[in-house]
Amino acid sequence: MVKGHIKKRAENSFAVIIDLPKNPGEKKRNQKWYTVHGSLANAEAFLQNVLVQLNGGVGVDWMNLTFGQYLKRWLEDWCDELSPNTRSGYQRNIDKHIIPKLGAIKLRELSAWQIKRFYIECAKTGRLDGKGGLAGRTILQFHRIIHSALERARKLELVTKNVCSNVDSPRQSRYRADILSFAEVEHLISTASNSPGYISYMLGVLMGMRRGEVLGLTWNDVDLTPQAETLHITQTLTVVDRKLQFVKPKSDTSYRVLAIPQLLVEPLKQLRREQAEHRLRLGEDYYDHDLVVCRTDGRPINPGSFSQDFRKWLTAMGIKHVRFHDLRHTHASLLSHLGAQPKLISERLGHSTIGITMDLYAHVMQGADREAARKLDAALKKPAVSKMLAKKRKKPA
């Protein structure tokens, strides 16, 4: 059992001495000294924390732990609630950006200024390919990781405060979705009708589904009976550690039931018939994952390859270049201009709050708002309405 004691050094300064097991073959005492500034209560809490960690068999000298070592431990021990995709992103940002710049600094000695300087360097020269700085959105991801990790350290009393709280979060430029017009949507639909990717493109623009949701959709979650004509979002396909994985949706609101437009019902039925023929023809060579969008032999499609094929198809067809995710934004725009309420749009897209929807599509909502004003203006200019309003304006005798 490791023990320790406290010795006062000066006003508001204490030495915390930990008696560690003697090294093999040595008779002298093996002690570790730490300096704690503040009250005696601070020193006692510090001592208690060290003893709990050492006697708990953690096997780590937490007081000399570097920020890099702590980040690895934090990600391993306290990030189990993250989705595999988010966790993989955290791991990548920690290993490739944060640790190389801040990892060697002791956890207890990390300062707000060092974190701020890290953000500034990232904005200027942070790209790994050496071609300039990183976007504000990426640096904001670093900020959230660092703040969350240090907040956990503060709660564990490994540090006295979260110094990241004293650093302003990096600014990111306001996101403006790239949206197709009605005419462009009509052109895309007619052009894609004979394309192998037709169903996936329609699921994006007519259903507002994310790429991973499209690639993870199974026939078991599609009900094409006349009384239903709905599909359920229950999983997504993503890449984790360079391997394809089917994972749960990113949030509870991402689990949702979507009504299928009639424009898409018959093409889905036709695709199911074609896949049944492929299954019979290939027999045991068919990979039956029950996927709606897949390769001819049933294998899932890598999301990165899917996006590349989509870009190539747009170029070949002479269609305006957009990301597949922009079809989802276009879906929201179409709903808004057709008079759908923001709450309905939010639920259909699977946003966790209506605020996210309003923030993403503020400019779209403004367009719909102007259209509503024009309709109201046109209605109030009708003779019957004008007479009624005129009577209202007359003062009583």
Contacts in CASP RR format, 6 or more apart in sequence:
PFRMAT RR
TARGET T0000
AUTHOR 0000-0000-0000
METHOD contacts of the structure
MODEL  1
MVKGHIKKRAENSFAVIIDLPKNPGEKKRNQKWYTVHGSLANAEAFLQNV
LVQLNGGVGVDWMNLTFGQYLKRWLEDWCDELSPNTRSGYQRNIDKHIIP
KLGAIKLRELSAWQIKRFYIECAKTGRLDGKGGLAGRTILQFHRIIHSAL
ERARKLELVTKNVCSNVDSPRQSRYRADILSFAEVEHLISTASNSPGYIS
YMLGVLMGMRRGEVLGLTWNDVDLTPQAETLHITQTLTVVDRKLQFVKPK
SDTSYRVLAIPQLLVEPLKQLRREQAEHRLRLGEDYYDHDLVVCRTDGRP
INPGSFSQDFRKWLTAMGIKHVRFHDLRHTHASLLSHLGAQPKLISERLG
HSTIGITMDLYAHVMQGADREAARKLDAALKKPAVSKMLAKKRKKPA
1 55 0 8 1.000
2 18 0 8 1.000
2 19 0 8 1.000
2 20 0 8 1.000
2 21 0 8 1.000
2 51 0 8 1.000
2 54 0 8 1.000
2 55 0 8 1.000
3 18 0 8 1.000
3 19 0 8 1.000
3 51 0 8 1.000
4 16 0 8 1.000
4 17 0 8 1.000
4 18 0 8 1.000
4 19 0 8 1.000
4 47 0 8 1.000
4 51 0 8 1.000
5 17 0 8 1.000
5 19 0 8 1.000
5 47 0 8 1.000
6 14 0 8 1.000
6 15 0 8 1.000
6 16 0 8 1.000
6 17 0 8 1.000
6 40 0 8 1.000
6 43 0 8 1.000
6 44 0 8 1.000
6 47 0 8 1.000
7 14 0 8 1.000
7 15 0 8 1.000
7 17 0 8 1.000
8 14 0 8 1.000
8 15 0 8 1.000
8 40 0 8 1.000
9 15 0 8 1.000
9 35 0 8 1.000
12 37 0 8 1.000
12 38 0 8 1.000
12 39 0 8 1.000
13 35 0 8 1.000
13 36 0 8 1.000
13 37 0 8 1.000
13 38 0 8 1.000
14 35 0 8 1.000
14 36 0 8 1.000
14 37 0 8 1.000
14 38 0 8 1.000
14 40 0 8 1.000
14 42 0 8 1.000
14 43 0 8 1.000
15 33 0 8 1.000
15 34 0 8 1.000
15 35 0 8 1.000
15 36 0 8 1.000
16 33 0 8 1.000
16 34 0 8 1.000
16 35 0 8 1.000
16 36 0 8 1.000
16 43 0 8 1.000
16 46 0 8 1.000
16 47 0 8 1.000
16 50 0 8 1.000
17 31 0 8 1.000
17 32 0 8 1.000
17 33 0 8 1.000
17 34 0 8 1.000
18 31 0 8 1.000
18 32 0 8 1.000
18 33 0 8 1.000
18 34 0 8 1.000
18 47 0 8 1.000
18 50 0 8 1.000
18 51 0 8 1.000
18 54 0 8 1.000
19 29 0 8 1.000
19 30 0 8 1.000
19 31 0 8 1.000
20 30 0 8 1.000
20 31 0 8 1.000
20 32 0 8 1.000
20 54 0 8 1.000
21 30 0 8 1.000
22 28 0 8 1.000
22 29 0 8 1.000
22 30 0 8 1.000
23 30 0 8 1.000
32 61 0 8 1.000
32 63 0 8 1.000
34 46 0 8 1.000
34 50 0 8 1.000
34 63 0 8 1.000
36 42 0 8 1.000
36 43 0 8 1.000
36 46 0 8 1.000
42 160 0 8 1.000
45 157 0 8 1.000
46 157 0 8 1.000
49 62 0 8 1.000
49 156 0 8 1.000
49 157 0 8 1.000
49 158 0 8 1.000
50 62 0 8 1.000
50 63 0 8 1.000
53 59 0 8 1.000
53 60 0 8 1.000
53 62 0 8 1.000
54 61 0 8 1.000
60 69 0 8 1.000
60 73 0 8 1.000
62 107 0 8 1.000
62 158 0 8 1.000
63 108 0 8 1.000
64 106 0 8 1.000
65 73 0 8 1.000
65 106 0 8 1.000
65 107 0 8 1.000
65 158 0 8 1.000
66 103 0 8 1.000
66 104 0 8 1.000
66 105 0 8 1.000
66 106 0 8 1.000
66 107 0 8 1.000
67 99 0 8 1.000
67 102 0 8 1.000
67 103 0 8 1.000
67 104 0 8 1.000
67 105 0 8 1.000
67 106 0 8 1.000
67 107 0 8 1.000
67 110 0 8 1.000
68 94 0 8 1.000
68 98 0 8 1.000
68 99 0 8 1.000
68 102 0 8 1.000
68 103 0 8 1.000
68 104 0 8 1.000
69 103 0 8 1.000
69 107 0 8 1.000
70 107 0 8 1.000
70 149 0 8 1.000
70 153 0 8 1.000
70 158 0 8 1.000
71 94 0 8 1.000
71 98 0 8 1.000
71 99 0 8 1.000
71 103 0 8 1.000
71 145 0 8 1.000
71 149 0 8 1.000
72 94 0 8 1.000
74 149 0 8 1.000
74 152 0 8 1.000
74 153 0 8 1.000
75 87 0 8 1.000
75 90 0 8 1.000
75 91 0 8 1.000
75 94 0 8 1.000
78 152 0 8 1.000
79 87 0 8 1.000
79 90 0 8 1.000
82 90 0 8 1.000
83 247 0 8 1.000
83 248 0 8 1.000
83 250 0 8 1.000
84 238 0 8 1.000
84 240 0 8 1.000
84 245 0 8 1.000
84 247 0 8 1.000
85 238 0 8 1.000
85 239 0 8 1.000
85 240 0 8 1.000
85 247 0 8 1.000
85 250 0 8 1.000
86 250 0 8 1.000
87 240 0 8 1.000
88 239 0 8 1.000
88 240 0 8 1.000
88 241 0 8 1.000
90 145 0 8 1.000
93 141 0 8 1.000
93 142 0 8 1.000
93 145 0 8 1.000
94 145 0 8 1.000
96 128 0 8 1.000
97 122 0 8 1.000
97 126 0 8 1.000
97 142 0 8 1.000
98 118 0 8 1.000
98 142 0 8 1.000
98 145 0 8 1.000
98 146 0 8 1.000
101 118 0 8 1.000
101 121 0 8 1.000
102 110 0 8 1.000
102 114 0 8 1.000
102 115 0 8 1.000
102 118 0 8 1.000
102 146 0 8 1.000
105 114 0 8 1.000
107 153 0 8 1.000
107 158 0 8 1.000
107 159 0 8 1.000
108 158 0 8 1.000
108 159 0 8 1.000
110 150 0 8 1.000
110 159 0 8 1.000
110 163 0 8 1.000
111 163 0 8 1.000
112 163 0 8 1.000
112 164 0 8 1.000
112 166 0 8 1.000
112 167 0 8 1.000
115 146 0 8 1.000
115 163 0 8 1.000
115 164 0 8 1.000
115 167 0 8 1.000
116 167 0 8 1.000
116 168 0 8 1.000
118 142 0 8 1.000
119 139 0 8 1.000
119 142 0 8 1.000
119 143 0 8 1.000
119 167 0 8 1.000
119 170 0 8 1.000
122 133 0 8 1.000
122 134 0 8 1.000
122 138 0 8 1.000
122 139 0 8 1.000
122 142 0 8 1.000
123 133 0 8 1.000
123 134 0 8 1.000
123 136 0 8 1.000
123 139 0 8 1.000
123 170 0 8 1.000
124 132 0 8 1.000
124 133 0 8 1.000
125 132 0 8 1.000
125 133 0 8 1.000
126 132 0 8 1.000
126 133 0 8 1.000
126 134 0 8 1.000
127 133 0 8 1.000
127 134 0 8 1.000
135 172 0 8 1.000
135 173 0 8 1.000
136 170 0 8 1.000
136 171 0 8 1.000
136 172 0 8 1.000
136 173 0 8 1.000
137 172 0 8 1.000
137 173 0 8 1.000
137 175 0 8 1.000
139 170 0 8 1.000
139 172 0 8 1.000
140 169 0 8 1.000
140 170 0 8 1.000
140 172 0 8 1.000
142 170 0 8 1.000
143 164 0 8 1.000
143 167 0 8 1.000
143 169 0 8 1.000
143 170 0 8 1.000
146 164 0 8 1.000
147 162 0 8 1.000
147 164 0 8 1.000
147 165 0 8 1.000
150 159 0 8 1.000
150 162 0 8 1.000
150 163 0 8 1.000
150 164 0 8 1.000
151 162 0 8 1.000
151 164 0 8 1.000
153 159 0 8 1.000
153 162 0 8 1.000
154 160 0 8 1.000
154 161 0 8 1.000
154 162 0 8 1.000
175 360 0 8 1.000
176 363 0 8 1.000
177 326 0 8 1.000
177 329 0 8 1.000
177 332 0 8 1.000
177 333 0 8 1.000
177 360 0 8 1.000
177 361 0 8 1.000
177 364 0 8 1.000
178 322 0 8 1.000
178 323 0 8 1.000
178 326 0 8 1.000
178 329 0 8 1.000
179 326 0 8 1.000
179 329 0 8 1.000
179 330 0 8 1.000
179 333 0 8 1.000
179 364 0 8 1.000
180 188 0 8 1.000
180 205 0 8 1.000
180 320 0 8 1.000
180 322 0 8 1.000
180 326 0 8 1.000
180 327 0 8 1.000
180 330 0 8 1.000
180 333 0 8 1.000
182 334 0 8 1.000
182 337 0 8 1.000
184 319 0 8 1.000
184 320 0 8 1.000
185 205 0 8 1.000
185 330 0 8 1.000
185 334 0 8 1.000
187 319 0 8 1.000
188 201 0 8 1.000
188 205 0 8 1.000
188 319 0 8 1.000
189 202 0 8 1.000
189 205 0 8 1.000
189 263 0 8 1.000
191 317 0 8 1.000
191 319 0 8 1.000
192 198 0 8 1.000
192 201 0 8 1.000
192 202 0 8 1.000
192 313 0 8 1.000
192 317 0 8 1.000
195 201 0 8 1.000
195 313 0 8 1.000
197 293 0 8 1.000
197 309 0 8 1.000
197 313 0 8 1.000
198 267 0 8 1.000
199 264 0 8 1.000
199 267 0 8 1.000
199 268 0 8 1.000
199 271 0 8 1.000
199 292 0 8 1.000
199 293 0 8 1.000
200 214 0 8 1.000
200 215 0 8 1.000
200 293 0 8 1.000
200 306 0 8 1.000
201 310 0 8 1.000
201 324 0 8 1.000
201 327 0 8 1.000
202 263 0 8 1.000
202 264 0 8 1.000
202 267 0 8 1.000
203 209 0 8 1.000
203 213 0 8 1.000
203 214 0 8 1.000
203 217 0 8 1.000
203 264 0 8 1.000
203 293 0 8 1.000
204 214 0 8 1.000
204 324 0 8 1.000
204 327 0 8 1.000
204 328 0 8 1.000
204 331 0 8 1.000
205 327 0 8 1.000
205 330 0 8 1.000
205 331 0 8 1.000
205 334 0 8 1.000
206 261 0 8 1.000
206 263 0 8 1.000
206 264 0 8 1.000
206 331 0 8 1.000
207 231 0 8 1.000
207 258 0 8 1.000
207 260 0 8 1.000
207 261 0 8 1.000
207 264 0 8 1.000
207 331 0 8 1.000
208 327 0 8 1.000
208 328 0 8 1.000
208 331 0 8 1.000
208 332 0 8 1.000
208 348 0 8 1.000
208 349 0 8 1.000
209 217 0 8 1.000
209 233 0 8 1.000
209 258 0 8 1.000
209 328 0 8 1.000
210 236 0 8 1.000
210 325 0 8 1.000
210 328 0 8 1.000
211 303 0 8 1.000
211 306 0 8 1.000
211 307 0 8 1.000
211 324 0 8 1.000
211 325 0 8 1.000
212 236 0 8 1.000
212 237 0 8 1.000
212 238 0 8 1.000
212 303 0 8 1.000
213 233 0 8 1.000
213 236 0 8 1.000
213 249 0 8 1.000
213 254 0 8 1.000
214 292 0 8 1.000
214 293 0 8 1.000
215 236 0 8 1.000
215 237 0 8 1.000
215 291 0 8 1.000
215 293 0 8 1.000
215 300 0 8 1.000
215 301 0 8 1.000
215 303 0 8 1.000
215 306 0 8 1.000
216 235 0 8 1.000
216 236 0 8 1.000
216 237 0 8 1.000
216 246 0 8 1.000
216 291 0 8 1.000
216 292 0 8 1.000
216 293 0 8 1.000
216 300 0 8 1.000
217 231 0 8 1.000
217 233 0 8 1.000
217 291 0 8 1.000
217 292 0 8 1.000
217 293 0 8 1.000
218 234 0 8 1.000
218 235 0 8 1.000
218 289 0 8 1.000
218 290 0 8 1.000
218 291 0 8 1.000
218 292 0 8 1.000
219 272 0 8 1.000
219 290 0 8 1.000
219 291 0 8 1.000
219 292 0 8 1.000
220 290 0 8 1.000
221 231 0 8 1.000
221 232 0 8 1.000
221 233 0 8 1.000
221 234 0 8 1.000
222 231 0 8 1.000
222 232 0 8 1.000
222 260 0 8 1.000
222 268 0 8 1.000
222 292 0 8 1.000
223 229 0 8 1.000
223 230 0 8 1.000
223 231 0 8 1.000
224 260 0 8 1.000
224 265 0 8 1.000
224 268 0 8 1.000
224 269 0 8 1.000
224 272 0 8 1.000
229 259 0 8 1.000
229 260 0 8 1.000
229 262 0 8 1.000
229 265 0 8 1.000
230 257 0 8 1.000
230 258 0 8 1.000
230 259 0 8 1.000
230 260 0 8 1.000
231 257 0 8 1.000
231 258 0 8 1.000
231 260 0 8 1.000
232 255 0 8 1.000
232 256 0 8 1.000
232 257 0 8 1.000
232 258 0 8 1.000
233 249 0 8 1.000
233 254 0 8 1.000
233 255 0 8 1.000
233 256 0 8 1.000
233 257 0 8 1.000
233 258 0 8 1.000
233 350 0 8 1.000
234 248 0 8 1.000
234 249 0 8 1.000
234 255 0 8 1.000
235 246 0 8 1.000
235 247 0 8 1.000
235 248 0 8 1.000
235 249 0 8 1.000
236 246 0 8 1.000
236 247 0 8 1.000
236 248 0 8 1.000
236 249 0 8 1.000
236 250 0 8 1.000
236 254 0 8 1.000
237 244 0 8 1.000
237 245 0 8 1.000
237 246 0 8 1.000
237 247 0 8 1.000
237 300 0 8 1.000
237 301 0 8 1.000
237 303 0 8 1.000
238 244 0 8 1.000
238 245 0 8 1.000
238 247 0 8 1.000
238 303 0 8 1.000
239 245 0 8 1.000
239 302 0 8 1.000
239 303 0 8 1.000
239 304 0 8 1.000
240 247 0 8 1.000
244 300 0 8 1.000
244 302 0 8 1.000
246 300 0 8 1.000
249 255 0 8 1.000
251 350 0 8 1.000
251 352 0 8 1.000
252 352 0 8 1.000
253 347 0 8 1.000
253 350 0 8 1.000
253 351 0 8 1.000
253 352 0 8 1.000
254 350 0 8 1.000
256 347 0 8 1.000
256 348 0 8 1.000
256 350 0 8 1.000
258 348 0 8 1.000
260 268 0 8 1.000
268 292 0 8 1.000
271 292 0 8 1.000
275 294 0 8 1.000
275 298 0 8 1.000
278 286 0 8 1.000
278 296 0 8 1.000
278 297 0 8 1.000
278 298 0 8 1.000
279 286 0 8 1.000
279 288 0 8 1.000
282 297 0 8 1.000
285 297 0 8 1.000
286 297 0 8 1.000
286 298 0 8 1.000
287 294 0 8 1.000
287 297 0 8 1.000
287 298 0 8 1.000
287 299 0 8 1.000
288 298 0 8 1.000
289 298 0 8 1.000
289 299 0 8 1.000
289 300 0 8 1.000
291 298 0 8 1.000
291 300 0 8 1.000
293 301 0 8 1.000
294 300 0 8 1.000
294 301 0 8 1.000
295 301 0 8 1.000
306 324 0 8 1.000
307 323 0 8 1.000
307 324 0 8 1.000
310 324 0 8 1.000
311 321 0 8 1.000
314 320 0 8 1.000
314 321 0 8 1.000
314 322 0 8 1.000
315 321 0 8 1.000
322 330 0 8 1.000
328 349 0 8 1.000
329 360 0 8 1.000
329 361 0 8 1.000
331 348 0 8 1.000
331 349 0 8 1.000
332 345 0 8 1.000
332 349 0 8 1.000
332 357 0 8 1.000
332 360 0 8 1.000
332 361 0 8 1.000
332 364 0 8 1.000
333 361 0 8 1.000
333 364 0 8 1.000
335 344 0 8 1.000
335 345 0 8 1.000
335 348 0 8 1.000
336 342 0 8 1.000
336 345 0 8 1.000
336 361 0 8 1.000
336 364 0 8 1.000
336 365 0 8 1.000
336 367 0 8 1.000
336 368 0 8 1.000
337 364 0 8 1.000
337 367 0 8 1.000
337 368 0 8 1.000
337 371 0 8 1.000
339 368 0 8 1.000
339 372 0 8 1.000
342 354 0 8 1.000
342 357 0 8 1.000
342 358 0 8 1.000
342 365 0 8 1.000
343 354 0 8 1.000
345 357 0 8 1.000
345 361 0 8 1.000
346 353 0 8 1.000
346 354 0 8 1.000
346 355 0 8 1.000
346 356 0 8 1.000
346 357 0 8 1.000
349 357 0 8 1.000
351 357 0 8 1.000
358 365 0 8 1.000
379 385 0 8 1.000
380 386 0 8 1.000
380 389 0 8 1.000
END
